[in-house]
Structure formats: structure tokens, C-alpha cells
């Protein structure tokens, strides 16, 4: 069944399931690590974010890929400005510290990445899919994604909702509900049929926050059932406009 997209013909997301974005940050062997992390993330709420739009999609440079092979993905969102080679090397190094450092090191890397703003989103997406760190370590990416998307412009959140990286789409869907960005509600409806279940769960949670409605929908239903439920959500959204 064909549905009208209120936001126009934006590209749809890819279908590669990857990283789970957890609600918490995991257990720490150090009793002081959680407090340190909270202090650092709280301070980052006041750091500036944002970068110019309109860049051309291109792969990372040879030097970056040679040092960080997981940065070889060429699916860079064109609406995000590419960082310079020097910036990419720094960002990749900070992500390495985030994912491989111990509990006394990785909060510092998280602080640095958050301070860079949304230019780090493509790199975080690549790390979620391609970094050799164990899956439990890659869950640390969530502590950067959440505050970056919390402070990004509405336009950048929209771009993140169409990211080729499921972890970025899921975090952006969560940000839409948390920030009550009602103009992006129609995009959430399209994500109810995303190929990644974590994106679908984030989308339905935010839709319920935005509308106060609880139309029947299960993220783990078969595709036909999800499509029918998405139609009902689309009709509801149209009535609310």
C-alpha cells in the first residue's frame, strides 16, 4: 500500500542491522567511573555543535583508511560536511580511545567527540558497523550519539533519520521524541517499516510521545502487519495536521 510522504522524496534508510543502543552505559569496575561520566556529559550540554551542509559524498582519505581500516565505508551522507583529513584522523583516534580505552580513559574521549558536534555522526556510524572492538564496547557509542543529536539542529536530525547506519537512525528517532520535534513525525512513521528492529522500536516510542496515542503496533510483527499498522499511524498523523 502506497502512503504519502509528508516530507517529500528523501532517500530511505539502508537495511543492515547492527548495533543496539542501550539505555545505560554498562557496569564499571571502578566505583568512580559512572560519576565521572555523568559530570563530563553534563558539561557537554553547553558545547556548540553543527557543521556546514551541502558537502559531496566521498570516501575517507588513504591515510585515514590505512590507519583506521574501519573508516573505509563510502556511504557518507551528502548533507553532512566532510571533516578534513586532519579532523578525520583525530575523530577516528578519539573513537578508538572510546572503544578500546579503560574506564579512566574513555570518558575523556567521549567528551572530545561530543564537543566536535554532528560532524562526528558519519564516523560513529562506521565505527558501529565496522570497528573491530567487541559489541559490548561498541555500545559506548551511544553516550556520544545521544548528546550530539540532542543539540543538533532540526535539519541535522532529519538527515540523521535517513542515515545509512542503523545506530544513527535509531538515536535520531529517539531524539525526535525527546525533543518533541513534531515536524519530523511523518519521518518517524516511515521508520515503522525500517529493516532494523531497533530503529522501529525507537520510532514507535517517539511517535507515542509526540501524539499521546497508543495505536496497536509491534516492532517485531511480520512486515505485512507492520505495514498495516504504519498505515493507521499515517492516517492518524494526517488527521492531526
C-alpha positions as CSV (number, residue, x, y, z in Angstrom):
1,X,0.0,0.0,0.0
2,X,1.4,3.4,-1.0
3,X,1.4,6.2,1.5
4,X,2.1,9.9,1.1
5,X,5.4,11.1,2.5
6,X,4.7,14.5,4.0
7,X,8.4,15.3,3.9
8,X,9.0,14.7,0.2
9,X,11.2,12.2,-1.6
10,X,14.0,11.7,0.8
11,X,16.2,8.6,0.4
12,X,15.1,5.7,2.6
13,X,17.4,4.1,5.1
14,X,19.6,1.0,4.4
15,X,18.7,-2.4,5.8
16,X,21.8,-3.5,7.7
17,X,21.0,-4.4,11.3
18,X,23.9,-3.7,13.6
19,X,24.4,-2.1,17.0
20,X,22.0,-2.0,19.9
21,X,21.7,1.4,21.5
22,X,21.4,0.6,25.2
23,X,19.6,2.6,27.8
24,X,22.6,2.6,30.2
25,X,26.3,2.6,29.9
26,X,27.1,-0.8,31.4
27,X,28.8,-1.8,34.6
28,X,32.1,-0.3,35.6
29,X,34.8,-1.9,37.7
30,X,35.7,1.5,39.0
31,X,33.3,3.0,41.6
32,X,34.1,6.5,40.4
33,X,33.6,5.9,36.6
34,X,29.8,6.5,36.5
35,X,30.1,9.8,38.4
36,X,33.0,11.0,36.1
37,X,30.9,10.1,33.0
38,X,27.9,12.0,34.2
39,X,29.9,15.1,35.1
40,X,31.5,15.0,31.6
41,X,28.3,14.5,29.8
42,X,26.6,17.2,31.8
43,X,29.3,19.7,30.9
44,X,28.9,18.8,27.2
45,X,25.3,20.1,27.2
46,X,26.7,23.6,26.7
47,X,29.2,22.8,23.9
48,X,28.4,24.1,20.4
49,X,27.5,21.8,17.6
50,X,26.9,21.9,13.9
51,X,28.8,22.0,10.6
52,X,28.0,23.3,7.1
53,X,25.7,21.4,4.8
54,X,26.0,20.6,1.1
55,X,29.2,18.5,1.0
56,X,29.8,15.9,-1.7
57,X,29.9,12.3,-0.7
58,X,33.4,10.8,-0.8
59,X,35.4,8.1,0.9
60,X,37.9,8.8,3.6
61,X,41.5,9.6,2.5
62,X,44.1,6.9,2.0
63,X,46.0,7.8,5.2
64,X,42.9,7.7,7.3
65,X,41.9,4.3,5.9
66,X,45.4,2.9,6.3
67,X,45.5,3.8,10.0
68,X,41.8,3.1,10.7
69,X,40.6,0.4,8.2
70,X,37.1,0.6,9.7
71,X,36.8,4.1,8.2
72,X,36.7,2.8,4.6
73,X,32.9,2.9,4.2
74,X,32.0,5.3,1.3
75,X,28.3,5.8,2.4
76,X,28.8,9.3,3.7
77,X,25.6,11.3,3.9
78,X,25.9,14.1,1.4
79,X,24.1,16.7,3.7
80,X,26.9,16.3,6.3
81,X,30.1,18.3,5.6
82,X,33.1,16.1,5.4
83,X,35.7,16.7,8.1
84,X,39.2,17.5,6.9
85,X,41.8,14.7,6.8
86,X,43.4,16.0,10.0
87,X,40.0,16.1,11.7
88,X,39.1,12.6,10.5
89,X,42.4,11.3,11.9
90,X,41.6,13.0,15.3
91,X,38.0,11.8,15.3
92,X,39.0,8.2,14.4
93,X,41.7,8.3,17.1
94,X,39.1,9.5,19.7
95,X,36.7,6.8,18.7
96,X,39.5,4.2,19.1
97,X,40.1,5.6,22.6
98,X,36.4,5.5,23.4
99,X,36.1,1.8,22.3
100,X,39.4,0.4,23.5
101,X,40.3,2.6,26.5
102,X,39.7,1.6,30.1
103,X,37.2,3.3,32.4
104,X,39.6,6.0,33.3
105,X,40.3,7.0,29.6
106,X,37.2,6.6,27.5
107,X,35.1,9.3,29.2
108,X,37.7,11.8,28.1
109,X,37.4,10.6,24.5
110,X,33.6,10.8,24.8
111,X,33.9,14.4,26.0
112,X,36.1,15.3,23.0
113,X,33.8,13.7,20.4
114,X,30.7,15.4,21.8
115,X,32.5,18.8,21.6
116,X,33.0,18.3,17.9
117,X,29.3,18.3,17.2
118,X,27.4,16.5,14.5
119,X,30.3,16.2,12.1
120,X,31.2,13.0,14.0
121,X,28.0,11.2,13.1
122,X,29.2,9.5,9.9
123,X,32.3,8.3,11.7
124,X,30.3,7.0,14.7
125,X,28.1,5.1,12.2
126,X,31.0,3.5,10.6
127,X,32.5,2.5,14.0
128,X,29.2,0.9,15.0
129,X,29.3,-1.3,11.9
130,X,33.0,-1.9,11.2
131,X,35.2,-1.2,14.3
132,X,36.9,-4.4,15.5
133,X,36.0,-3.7,19.2
134,X,33.7,-6.3,20.8
135,X,30.0,-5.4,20.5
136,X,29.8,-4.6,24.2
137,X,32.5,-2.0,23.8
138,X,30.7,-0.5,20.7
139,X,27.7,0.2,22.8
140,X,29.7,3.1,24.3
141,X,29.0,5.0,21.1
142,X,25.5,5.7,22.5
143,X,27.0,8.0,25.1
144,X,28.2,10.3,22.3
145,X,25.2,9.9,19.9
146,X,22.6,11.0,22.4
147,X,24.0,14.4,23.4
148,X,25.2,15.2,19.8
149,X,21.7,14.6,18.5
150,X,20.1,16.4,21.4
151,X,22.0,19.6,20.5
152,X,21.9,19.3,16.7
153,X,19.7,21.4,14.5
154,X,16.3,20.0,13.4
155,X,17.6,19.8,9.9
156,X,20.6,17.7,11.0
157,X,18.3,15.4,13.0
158,X,16.3,14.9,9.8
159,X,19.4,13.9,7.9
160,X,20.4,11.5,10.7
161,X,17.0,9.8,10.4
162,X,17.9,8.9,6.8
163,X,21.5,7.8,7.7
164,X,22.7,4.5,6.2
165,X,23.8,3.5,9.7
166,X,21.0,1.9,11.9
167,X,22.6,3.1,15.1
168,X,22.4,6.7,13.9
169,X,18.8,6.3,12.7
170,X,17.7,4.8,16.0
171,X,19.4,7.5,18.0
172,X,17.9,10.2,15.8
173,X,14.4,8.7,16.2
174,X,14.8,8.8,20.0
175,X,15.9,12.4,19.8
176,X,12.8,13.4,17.9
177,X,10.6,12.2,20.8
178,X,12.9,13.6,23.5
179,X,13.0,17.0,21.9
180,X,9.3,16.8,20.7
181,X,10.2,17.7,17.1
182,X,6.7,17.3,15.8
183,X,7.6,18.4,12.3
184,X,9.6,15.2,11.9
185,X,6.7,12.9,13.0
186,X,5.9,11.8,9.4
187,X,9.5,10.6,9.0
188,X,9.0,8.5,12.2
189,X,6.0,6.9,10.5
190,X,8.2,5.8,7.6
191,X,10.7,4.3,10.1
192,X,8.0,2.0,11.4
193,X,8.9,-0.2,8.4
194,X,12.6,0.1,8.8
195,X,14.6,-3.1,8.3
196,X,16.3,-2.7,11.7
197,X,14.1,-3.6,14.7
198,X,15.9,-1.2,16.9
199,X,15.1,1.7,14.6
200,X,11.4,0.6,14.6
201,X,11.3,0.5,18.4
202,X,12.8,4.0,18.7
203,X,10.3,5.3,16.1
204,X,7.2,3.9,17.8
205,X,8.3,5.1,21.2
206,X,8.8,8.7,19.9
207,X,5.5,8.6,18.0
208,X,3.7,7.8,21.1
209,X,5.4,10.6,23.0
210,X,4.6,13.1,20.3
211,X,0.9,12.1,19.8
212,X,-0.1,10.7,23.2
213,X,-1.7,7.9,21.2
214,X,-1.1,4.1,21.5
215,X,-2.3,2.6,18.3
216,X,-1.5,-1.0,18.0
217,X,2.0,-1.6,16.6
218,X,4.6,-4.2,17.4
219,X,8.1,-3.7,16.1
220,X,8.7,-7.5,15.9
221,X,5.5,-8.2,13.9
222,X,5.7,-9.6,10.3
223,X,6.2,-7.0,7.6
224,X,2.5,-7.1,6.5
225,X,1.3,-6.4,10.0
226,X,3.8,-3.6,10.4
227,X,2.7,-2.1,7.1
228,X,-1.0,-2.1,8.1
229,X,-0.1,-0.5,11.5
230,X,2.0,2.1,9.8
231,X,-1.0,3.0,7.6
232,X,-3.1,3.6,10.7
233,X,-0.3,5.8,12.2
234,X,-0.1,7.7,8.9
235,X,-3.8,8.3,8.9
236,X,-3.7,9.5,12.5
237,X,-0.9,11.9,11.7
238,X,-2.7,13.3,8.8
239,X,-5.8,14.0,10.9
240,X,-3.7,15.8,13.5
241,X,-2.2,18.2,11.0
